[in-house]
Structures are given as structure tokens and as C-alpha cells.
Amino acid sequence: MKKSKLDFRDKTAVITGAGSGIGRALAQSLATRGCHLALVDINTDSLAETATLVRPSGVRLSTHTLDVASREQVAGFPAQVLRDHPTIDLLFNNAGVAVGGHFLETTEADFDWLFEINFHGVVRMTRAFLPMLLARPDAHIINTASIFGVIAPAGQTHYSASKFAVRGFSDALRHELEGTSVGVSAVCPGGIATSIATSARFSTKLSKETIAHQLAKSRRLLRKPPAVAAEIILAGVERRRARILVGADATLGSWLERLMPTRYWTLLKRLGA
């Protein structure tokens, strides 16, 4: 039997990366739907700003400064959340970072740093909260991948590898959880106007001019407002969609990969990607 739409009212959501961008927009949109929130970010100040924006909604709210790359912090985190919330129904694994530079221009440390946050952070948070989610009658895990977890442009070896991993993990986990109360969605945004590019780590081998060029290109591509992205994501979660594409660029990239699985990059280069 097909499940009805997921109702956010009076559920409780944990959101990582809630201090800015999509995470902040998700918090605001969920609050308007009557969803209680446990907001998570490594940046205490930006987390407090999000809380200030959400607090007037009147939902139950807690904030938690946490590094999702820390095995020890994540392992003890569910107990902290339960001090403020009786149950957890939704887990938004949204925190993410980027590295600027081609593979040989960057270091092993850069690669490991990104993977610890973008992929291992997702896995650790899921492992920590899944037992609680399975105890709920209707729960959902939402993992932020990327359109670069569907297509893999040059210059995105680190990011694409991590986001392909998130997508694969999400798909396999969803299959494992068939017949349970927990659903899983992989979110694949296109260019969203967040700070991920400006907060990226750049290779020390890159010149200031090259970095400036990459940032300017990112500003051209990262255009969709986070608030719009959040509404698309929540509409997809509400309908329990396995994969949620966010933006026309994400939809185009997904179709190109289907039509030209090994040749799409040739076309994208001609389009100036």
C-alpha cells in the first residue's frame, strides 16, 4: 500500500549545516510547517543567527555546535538531542564543504578533510540516529548529495567522489530499510546561492588570479535562492521521493547523464561548463 504524504507538523527534525544556506532555509521552512528543530552547525555564531530567525515560529528549538567529522562528538550527540526533544523523526544530513583545485593540485589531507565531512559525517549521523528513527511510526532520512553526485565535471574530483558516495549510500540504505517506518531521500541540488564556494579550501598551488576566476564562475552558476531550494526539497520529502533534483540545471545534468553516460562532459564543455 502506498504511504500517504509525509506530514511535518509536530515531528522533530535534526538538521546539520543549519547555520547558513540550504540548512538555514530548511529550518525556516520546516518551522512554518510546525516541525520542531534540533539545529546543528560547527559555527556557533551562524547557528545562533538561524535560531533567531526561527524562534518566532514557536516550535520547540535547540541548537548544537557539532563537528560532524568527529566520531566522538557524533557518537554522543543523540543523548544531547534527547535532553531537549522527546523523539526524533527526521534527519537532514546537509552539512558539506568543497575543495578548489584539480586532483594533482590538492593534497591527500584536503581530500580526507572533505570526505570526513561530506561522506563520513553522513554515515556517522545516520548510524547514531537510525535506531531512534526506527522506533518512530513515520520517519525519514534526507541526505544532501549534489548534481555532481550524478555527473562528474573536471575540477570536482574530491566533491564528486564524496557526493557519488552519499548517493550510493542513500540508495542502498533505502533498499535495506524497505518495509520499515524509515524512508530515505537523496537530494541532488544544482547551483544554489550558498557560501560553499567562498568557504572552500583552495590548493596552495593555485594563483590568486585562478582562485578569483573560479569564484567568479561559481557566482555565475550558484544562482537559485536557498529558500526556493528548501521548498523543492521539502515537497520531495513530503512525497517520499527517493531522489530529489533541485533546479533546472540539476534536471538537465541528470538527463544528460542518462542519454550520454560516458560522453556528457564533451557536450558540457561546449556549453561552457
C-alpha positions as CSV (number, residue, x, y, z in Angstrom):
1,M,0.0,0.0,0.0
2,K,1.3,3.4,-1.0
3,K,2.0,5.7,2.0
4,S,0.2,9.0,2.4
5,K,2.2,12.2,2.2
6,L,4.6,12.8,5.0
7,D,3.3,15.3,7.5
8,F,5.9,17.6,9.1
9,R,3.7,19.0,11.8
10,D,4.7,18.1,15.3
11,K,7.6,16.0,14.0
12,T,11.2,16.8,15.2
13,A,14.0,17.2,12.7
14,V,17.8,17.2,13.2
15,I,19.4,19.5,10.5
16,T,23.2,19.6,10.1
17,G,24.8,22.6,8.4
18,A,21.9,24.7,9.7
19,G,23.9,27.8,10.2
20,S,23.6,29.0,6.6
21,G,22.5,28.2,3.1
22,I,20.1,25.3,2.4
23,G,20.3,24.2,6.1
24,R,19.1,27.6,7.3
25,A,16.4,27.7,4.7
26,L,15.2,24.2,5.6
27,A,14.9,25.2,9.2
28,Q,12.8,28.2,8.4
29,S,10.5,26.3,6.0
30,L,10.1,23.4,8.5
31,A,9.3,25.8,11.3
32,T,6.4,27.3,9.2
33,R,5.1,23.8,8.9
34,G,5.1,23.2,12.7
35,C,8.1,21.0,12.8
36,H,10.3,21.1,15.9
37,L,14.0,21.6,15.3
38,A,17.4,20.5,16.6
39,L,19.8,22.7,14.6
40,V,23.4,21.7,14.1
41,D,26.4,23.5,12.8
42,I,30.1,23.8,13.5
43,N,29.8,27.6,13.6
44,T,28.2,28.8,16.8
45,D,27.6,32.4,15.6
46,S,25.8,31.5,12.4
47,L,23.8,28.8,14.2
48,A,22.6,31.5,16.7
49,E,21.5,33.7,13.7
50,T,19.4,30.8,12.3
51,A,17.9,30.3,15.7
52,T,16.9,33.9,15.9
53,L,15.2,33.7,12.6
54,V,13.3,30.5,13.5
55,R,12.4,31.2,17.2
56,P,9.3,33.4,16.4
57,S,7.6,30.4,14.9
58,G,7.1,29.0,18.3
59,V,8.3,25.5,17.6
60,R,10.5,23.6,20.1
61,L,14.0,24.6,19.2
62,S,17.5,23.6,20.3
63,T,20.9,24.5,18.9
64,H,24.0,22.3,19.0
65,T,27.6,23.2,18.0
66,L,28.9,20.0,16.5
67,D,31.7,18.8,14.1
68,V,30.2,16.0,12.0
69,A,33.7,14.9,11.2
70,S,34.3,14.0,14.8
71,R,33.5,10.4,15.6
72,E,33.4,11.1,19.3
73,Q,31.1,14.1,19.1
74,V,28.6,12.4,16.8
75,A,28.5,9.2,18.9
76,G,27.4,11.2,22.0
77,F,25.1,13.6,20.1
78,P,21.8,11.7,20.2
79,A,21.8,11.8,24.0
80,Q,22.2,15.6,23.9
81,V,19.3,16.0,21.5
82,L,17.1,13.8,23.6
83,R,17.6,16.2,26.5
84,D,15.6,18.8,24.5
85,H,13.3,16.7,22.4
86,P,11.4,13.5,23.3
87,T,11.7,11.9,19.9
88,I,13.4,12.4,16.5
89,D,11.5,11.8,13.3
90,L,13.6,13.4,10.5
91,L,17.4,13.6,9.9
92,F,18.6,16.1,7.4
93,N,22.3,15.3,6.7
94,N,23.0,18.6,5.0
95,A,26.5,19.8,6.1
96,G,29.0,19.9,3.3
97,V,32.3,21.6,2.1
98,A,34.2,21.9,-1.1
99,V,37.9,21.9,-2.2
100,G,39.1,24.1,-5.1
101,G,41.7,22.6,-7.5
102,H,42.3,19.6,-9.7
103,F,43.3,16.3,-8.1
104,L,47.1,16.7,-8.5
105,E,46.9,20.3,-7.3
106,T,45.5,19.3,-4.0
107,T,46.8,17.2,-1.1
108,E,45.7,13.9,0.5
109,A,44.8,16.0,3.6
110,D,42.4,18.1,1.5
111,F,40.7,15.0,0.2
112,D,40.4,13.4,3.6
113,W,39.1,16.6,5.2
114,L,36.3,16.9,2.6
115,F,35.4,13.2,2.8
116,E,35.2,13.2,6.6
117,I,32.5,15.9,6.4
118,N,30.7,15.2,3.2
119,F,30.5,11.4,3.4
120,H,31.6,10.1,6.8
121,G,29.6,12.8,8.5
122,V,26.5,11.5,6.8
123,V,27.3,7.9,7.7
124,R,28.1,8.7,11.3
125,M,25.0,10.8,11.9
126,T,22.8,8.1,10.2
127,R,24.3,5.4,12.4
128,A,23.8,7.5,15.5
129,F,20.2,8.3,14.9
130,L,18.8,5.4,12.9
131,P,17.8,3.3,16.0
132,M,15.7,6.3,17.2
133,L,14.2,6.8,13.8
134,L,13.2,3.1,13.5
135,A,11.3,3.5,16.8
136,R,9.0,6.1,15.2
137,P,5.9,5.3,13.2
138,D,6.9,7.5,10.3
139,A,10.4,8.7,9.9
140,H,12.7,9.9,7.1
141,I,16.4,10.4,6.4
142,I,17.3,13.2,3.9
143,N,20.9,13.2,2.6
144,T,22.2,16.1,0.6
145,A,24.2,14.8,-2.4
146,S,24.6,17.0,-5.4
147,I,24.1,17.0,-9.2
148,F,27.9,16.4,-9.0
149,G,26.9,13.1,-7.5
150,V,25.3,12.3,-10.8
151,I,27.7,13.9,-13.2
152,A,31.4,14.4,-12.5
153,P,33.0,17.6,-14.0
154,A,36.7,18.2,-14.2
155,G,38.0,20.0,-11.2
156,Q,35.5,18.3,-8.9
157,T,37.3,15.0,-8.1
158,H,37.0,15.5,-4.3
159,Y,33.5,16.8,-4.3
160,S,32.0,14.4,-6.9
161,A,33.6,11.4,-5.2
162,S,32.0,12.3,-1.9
163,K,28.6,13.1,-3.4
164,F,28.6,9.9,-5.5
165,A,29.3,8.1,-2.2
166,V,26.4,9.8,-0.5
167,R,24.0,8.9,-3.3
168,G,25.2,5.3,-3.3
169,F,24.9,5.0,0.4
170,S,21.4,6.6,0.4
171,D,20.2,4.3,-2.3
172,A,21.5,1.1,-0.7
173,L,20.2,2.2,2.7
174,R,16.8,2.9,1.3
175,H,16.7,-0.7,-0.1
176,E,17.7,-2.1,3.2
177,L,15.0,-0.2,5.0
178,E,12.2,-1.3,2.8
179,G,9.3,-2.5,4.9
180,T,10.3,-0.3,7.9
181,S,9.0,3.0,9.0
182,V,12.0,4.9,7.7
183,G,12.4,6.3,4.2
184,V,15.5,7.7,2.6
185,S,15.9,10.5,0.1
186,A,19.0,11.7,-1.7
187,V,18.8,15.4,-2.6
188,C,20.8,16.5,-5.7
189,P,20.8,20.3,-5.9
190,G,22.2,22.2,-8.9
191,G,23.6,25.7,-8.4
192,I,22.3,27.1,-5.1
193,A,23.4,30.5,-3.9
194,T,25.2,29.4,-0.8
195,S,28.6,30.1,0.7
196,I,30.1,26.7,-0.2
197,A,32.3,28.2,-2.9
198,T,33.6,31.1,-0.9
199,S,34.2,28.9,2.2
200,A,36.0,26.2,0.1
201,R,39.6,25.2,0.7
202,F,41.8,26.1,-2.3
203,S,45.1,24.5,-3.3
204,T,48.2,26.5,-2.3
205,K,49.4,25.7,-5.9
206,L,46.7,27.9,-7.4
207,S,47.4,31.6,-8.1
208,K,45.2,34.3,-6.7
209,E,44.1,35.0,-10.2
210,T,43.0,31.4,-10.8
211,I,41.1,31.4,-7.5
212,A,39.4,34.6,-8.3
213,H,38.4,33.2,-11.7
214,Q,36.9,30.0,-10.1
215,L,35.0,32.1,-7.5
216,A,33.6,34.3,-10.3
217,K,32.5,31.2,-12.2
218,S,30.9,29.8,-9.1
219,R,28.9,33.0,-8.6
220,R,27.5,32.7,-12.1
221,L,26.5,29.1,-11.5
222,L,25.2,29.3,-7.9
223,R,22.0,31.3,-8.5
224,K,18.9,29.6,-7.1
225,P,18.0,31.1,-3.7
226,P,18.3,28.6,-0.8
227,A,14.7,29.3,0.2
228,V,13.4,28.1,-3.2
229,A,15.7,25.0,-2.9
230,A,14.3,24.2,0.6
231,E,10.7,24.3,-0.7
232,I,11.6,21.9,-3.5
233,I,13.4,19.6,-1.1
234,L,10.5,19.5,1.4
235,A,7.9,19.0,-1.4
236,G,10.0,16.0,-2.5
237,V,10.3,14.6,1.1
238,E,6.6,15.1,1.6
239,R,6.0,12.9,-1.4
240,R,8.7,10.4,-0.2
241,R,10.8,10.7,-3.4
242,A,13.9,8.6,-3.5
243,R,15.8,11.3,-5.5
244,I,15.1,15.0,-5.4
245,L,16.6,17.1,-8.1
246,V,16.7,20.8,-7.3
247,G,16.8,23.2,-10.2
248,A,16.6,23.1,-13.9
249,D,20.4,22.6,-14.1
250,A,20.2,19.5,-12.0
251,T,17.4,18.1,-14.1
252,L,19.4,18.8,-17.3
253,G,22.5,17.2,-15.9
254,S,20.6,14.1,-14.8
255,W,19.0,13.7,-18.2
256,L,22.4,14.2,-20.0
257,E,23.9,11.5,-17.9
258,R,21.2,9.1,-18.8
259,L,21.4,9.9,-22.5
260,M,25.2,10.2,-22.7
261,P,26.6,8.4,-19.7
262,T,30.2,8.5,-20.9
263,R,30.1,11.5,-23.3
264,Y,28.1,14.2,-21.4
265,W,31.3,16.1,-20.5
266,T,32.1,16.7,-24.1
267,L,28.8,18.5,-24.5
268,L,29.0,20.3,-21.2
269,K,32.5,21.7,-22.2
270,R,31.0,23.1,-25.3
271,L,28.3,24.8,-23.2
272,G,31.0,26.4,-21.1
273,A,30.7,24.3,-18.0
